[in-house]
Amino acid sequence: MLSKFTSALIGGAAGAIIAVTFQVLQNTISEFLGIFACLSYILCGLIAVWHYTNEYSVTLRPPQSIGLGALAGLCGAIVGSFLYILLQSVGVLPSNAEILEEAMAVGDANAARIAEFMVSAGGIVVGTVIGTVMGLVGGVIGGAIWKKGDESEAEAE
């Protein structure tokens, strides 16, 4: 049985590093760059499928590429959360209290509620689900792009 976890971890870590880089750039250069942090989780699935198909010279059927992409997105969301917390602890990114304080200073009650939710456990769960779904999308795209060897080899898993 060919292990997909290594490919998922590689894709997840690569996508998470890119996403957190965009989050840092969002805080230092422009708010607009935040959308690229979210979209970076698509790379988790793309990279995982690319790695797996190259490593084992197989073509993944859609259910397999979807599963691998989702697993990579989940890994990416977890790795990204740890990186984000690490960068908060060293002062590169604003702390949760600073995020809430900034949202309150704007004077928009809805922005403050959204910020409060996003720094809570519920926000982490929502972020993890979004990362998983984005990775799934990347897996679908990657499965359609990267085809190696025979599909029947992938079925033997």
ZICOR-V647560 format. One record per run of one state. SS is the DSSP state (hx for helix, st for strand, lp for the rest). FROM is the first residue (numbers start at 1). TO is the last residue. If there is no record, write none. Layout:
ss->SS from->FROM to->TO
ss->SS from->FROM to->TO
This chain:
ss->lp from->1 to->4
ss->hx from->5 to->28
ss->lp from->29 to->30
ss->hx from->31 to->56
ss->lp from->57 to->61
ss->hx from->62 to->89
ss->lp from->90 to->95
ss->hx from->96 to->106
ss->lp from->107 to->108
ss->hx from->109 to->118
ss->lp from->119 to->120
ss->hx from->121 to->145
ss->lp from->146 to->150
ss->hx from->151 to->155
ss->lp from->156 to->157
